Amino acid sequence: MTRSPRSERSTDPGRRRLLLAGTAGVGALGVGAASVGVDRALRSTPAAAADPLIGGDTVPFHGVHQAGVETPAPAAATFLGLDLREGVDREGVLRMLRLLTDDAARLTQGEPALADTEPELAARPARLTLTVGFGPGLMRRAEREAPAWLAPLPAFEIDDLAEEFTGGDLMLQVAAEDPLTVAHAARMLLKDTRAFTTVRWVQHGVRRAHGVTRPGSTQRNLFGQVDGSANPEPGSEHFSRVVWIDEGPFAGGTSMVLRRIRMDLDGWDEVDRVAREQASGRTLDVGAPLTGTAESDQPDFEAVSENGLSVIPEFSHMRRARGVDEGEHQEIYRRPYSYDVPPPAGADAISESGQVFVSFQADLEGQFLPIQRRLAELDLLNQWLTPIGSAVFAIPPGCAEGEYLGQSVLD
């Protein structure tokens, strides 16, 4: 049917003015009502208004242990994997570590680095920490014997490792409650190291921002699962036994495993809630074991359903991690971050997301490896998880004022 010239025009001038006037009236009413609602909401939550700023908060840099391990994990982190340049010898390694230590000590306390061209960005450290890790290559250049466990992890069938996320001679973990602080500090430290190293990889991670959940709450990953419920409590003797090495050159330090794990969120979308909980072994709402009602409840791995099947399935992530069917029990301390980056160009997926998995343990071979082997052999979550990066680092102990990070190991 042919439309008349008049019908092709949206409205006549009079009607157009009427519509605009009506829209304006509705908009004004909506904004006014919303403003009143927001104002009342703010007045009804005085705790939010009284919440103190945390930009000036600092974490001590010097100490028996490096900060950034037992320290509560903040909202943002950048992990830098660096390779030593050709020709950098032992003296070069030590000179680099002295530069890093000096600037890290300043930045974490809200002071600019010595060559800081944007000193204003250093004034709000927001609980900034820097953690240094040594790879086997750095130990060789420093002419010191690396511990036997400081080596690439064994190959696992579930791995699909990419070179750009694997290995490294030196690792810098830069973490704070403010991503701008992290970005500035990471740049300052890279300027310290650029004469000695090249960048092998950079991985950014995020967690819940300060004030979103109660302090001490277990984080959730991008699958919506609580992640780290079985962690030892920081500050406890149990934590010390699980995490800190107690003898040898690295006494007071720890081992670090960093794995980049792609999470198939698009595939996860197709799984119903029951199957998701069976795969993890915990409920999604509060993170309780399938045999309990609260996150802190101890799982009952002997419990069976009416049809005789284990309530916490043999293939569930929690059961495999605990090793109950093998009569084993190992613990690690998880400190993971989530990542979310654009999907590859032309890909059908709508997301490229996952986890920068970080674990610390005193005995990598006796704690981490048995857990990882069990998960690789039988863990239903492997259907949606693919490790695409892997690295192992030795975290030296902390340092006193006047010392550099790693001095007790390398001297």
Secondary structure as the mmCIF struct_conf table of DSSP 4:
data_model
#
loop_
_struct_conf.conf_type_id
_struct_conf.id
_struct_conf.beg_label_comp_id
_struct_conf.beg_label_asym_id
_struct_conf.beg_label_seq_id
_struct_conf.end_label_comp_id
_struct_conf.end_label_asym_id
_struct_conf.end_label_seq_id
HELX_LH_PP_P HELX_LH_PP_P1 THR A 2 SER A 4
HELX_RH_AL_P HELX_RH_AL_P1 PRO A 5 GLU A 8
BEND BEND1 ARG A 9 SER A 10
HELX_RH_AL_P HELX_RH_AL_P2 PRO A 13 SER A 44
HELX_RH_AL_P HELX_RH_AL_P3 PRO A 46 ALA A 50
HELX_LH_PP_P HELX_LH_PP_P2 ASP A 51 LEU A 53
TURN_TY1_P TURN_TY1_P1 GLY A 55 GLY A 56
BEND BEND2 GLY A 63 HIS A 65
TURN_TY1_P TURN_TY1_P2 ALA A 67 GLY A 68
BEND BEND3 VAL A 69 THR A 71
HELX_LH_PP_P HELX_LH_PP_P3 PRO A 72 ALA A 73
BEND BEND4 ALA A 75 ALA A 75
STRN STRN1 ALA A 76 LEU A 84
HELX_LH_PP_P HELX_LH_PP_P4 ARG A 85 ARG A 85
TURN_TY1_P TURN_TY1_P3 GLU A 86 GLY A 87
HELX_RH_AL_P HELX_RH_AL_P4 ARG A 90 THR A 108
TURN_TY1_P TURN_TY1_P4 GLN A 109 GLY A 110
TURN_TY1_P TURN_TY1_P5 LEU A 114 ALA A 115
BEND BEND5 THR A 117 THR A 117
HELX_RH_3T_P HELX_RH_3T_P1 PRO A 119 ALA A 122
BEND BEND6 ALA A 123 ALA A 123
BEND BEND7 ALA A 126 ARG A 127
STRN STRN2 THR A 129 PHE A 134
HELX_RH_AL_P HELX_RH_AL_P5 PRO A 136 ARG A 141
TURN_TY1_P TURN_TY1_P6 ALA A 142 GLU A 143
HELX_LH_PP_P HELX_LH_PP_P5 GLU A 145 PRO A 147
TURN_TY1_P TURN_TY1_P7 ALA A 148 TRP A 149
BEND BEND8 ALA A 151 ALA A 151
HELX_LH_PP_P HELX_LH_PP_P6 PRO A 152 ALA A 155
TURN_TY1_P TURN_TY1_P8 GLU A 157 ILE A 158
HELX_RH_3T_P HELX_RH_3T_P2 GLU A 163 PHE A 165
BEND BEND9 THR A 166 THR A 166
BEND BEND10 ASP A 169 ASP A 169
STRN STRN3 LEU A 170 ALA A 176
BEND BEND11 GLU A 177 GLU A 177
HELX_RH_AL_P HELX_RH_AL_P6 PRO A 179 THR A 193
TURN_TY1_P TURN_TY1_P9 ARG A 194 PHE A 196
STRN STRN4 THR A 197 VAL A 206
HELX_LH_PP_P HELX_LH_PP_P7 ARG A 208 ALA A 209
TURN_TY1_P TURN_TY1_P10 HIS A 210 GLY A 211
BEND BEND12 VAL A 212 THR A 213
TURN_TY1_P TURN_TY1_P11 PRO A 215 GLY A 216
HELX_LH_PP_P HELX_LH_PP_P8 SER A 217 GLN A 219
STRN STRN5 ARG A 220 ARG A 220
TURN_TY1_P TURN_TY1_P12 LEU A 222 PHE A 223
BEND BEND13 GLY A 224 GLY A 224
STRN STRN6 VAL A 226 VAL A 226
TURN_TY1_P TURN_TY1_P13 SER A 229 ALA A 230
HELX_LH_PP_P HELX_LH_PP_P9 ASN A 231 GLU A 233
TURN_TY1_P TURN_TY1_P14 PRO A 234 GLY A 235
BEND BEND14 SER A 236 SER A 236
HELX_RH_AL_P HELX_RH_AL_P7 GLU A 237 VAL A 243
BEND BEND15 GLU A 247 GLY A 248
TURN_TY1_P TURN_TY1_P15 PRO A 249 GLY A 252
STRN STRN7 THR A 254 MET A 263
HELX_RH_AL_P HELX_RH_AL_P8 LEU A 265 TRP A 268
TURN_TY1_P TURN_TY1_P16 ASP A 269 GLU A 270
BEND BEND16 VAL A 271 VAL A 271
HELX_RH_AL_P HELX_RH_AL_P9 ARG A 273 SER A 280
BEND BEND17 GLY A 281 GLY A 281
STRN STRN8 ARG A 282 ARG A 282
TURN_TY1_P TURN_TY1_P17 LEU A 284 VAL A 286
STRN STRN9 PRO A 289 PRO A 289
TURN_TY1_P TURN_TY1_P18 LEU A 290 THR A 291
BEND BEND18 THR A 293 ALA A 294
TURN_TY1_P TURN_TY1_P19 GLU A 295 SER A 296
BEND BEND19 ASP A 297 ASP A 297
HELX_LH_PP_P HELX_LH_PP_P10 GLN A 298 PRO A 299
TURN_TY1_P TURN_TY1_P20 PHE A 301 GLU A 302
STRN STRN10 VAL A 304 VAL A 304
TURN_TY1_P TURN_TY1_P21 GLU A 306 ASN A 307
BEND BEND20 GLY A 308 GLY A 308
STRN STRN11 SER A 310 SER A 310
BEND BEND21 VAL A 311 ILE A 312
TURN_TY1_P TURN_TY1_P22 GLU A 314 PHE A 315
BEND BEND22 SER A 316 SER A 316
HELX_RH_AL_P HELX_RH_AL_P10 HIS A 317 ARG A 322
TURN_TY1_P TURN_TY1_P23 GLY A 323 GLY A 323
HELX_RH_3T_P HELX_RH_3T_P3 VAL A 324 GLU A 326
TURN_TY1_P TURN_TY1_P24 GLY A 327 GLY A 327
STRN STRN12 TYR A 333 ARG A 334
STRN STRN13 TYR A 337 VAL A 341
HELX_LH_PP_P HELX_LH_PP_P11 PRO A 342 PRO A 344
TURN_TY1_P TURN_TY1_P25 ALA A 345 GLY A 346
BEND BEND23 ASP A 348 ASP A 348
BEND BEND24 ILE A 350 ILE A 350
STRN STRN14 GLU A 352 GLN A 361
BEND BEND25 ALA A 362 ALA A 362
HELX_RH_PI_P HELX_RH_PI_P1 LEU A 364 PHE A 368
HELX_RH_AL_P HELX_RH_AL_P11 LEU A 369 GLU A 377
BEND BEND26 LEU A 378 LEU A 378
HELX_RH_3T_P HELX_RH_3T_P4 LEU A 380 GLN A 383
TURN_TY1_P TURN_TY1_P26 TRP A 384 TRP A 384
STRN STRN15 LEU A 385 ILE A 395
TURN_TY1_P TURN_TY1_P27 GLU A 401 GLY A 402
TURN_TY1_P TURN_TY1_P28 LEU A 405 GLY A 406
HELX_RH_AL_P HELX_RH_AL_P12 GLN A 407 LEU A 410
#
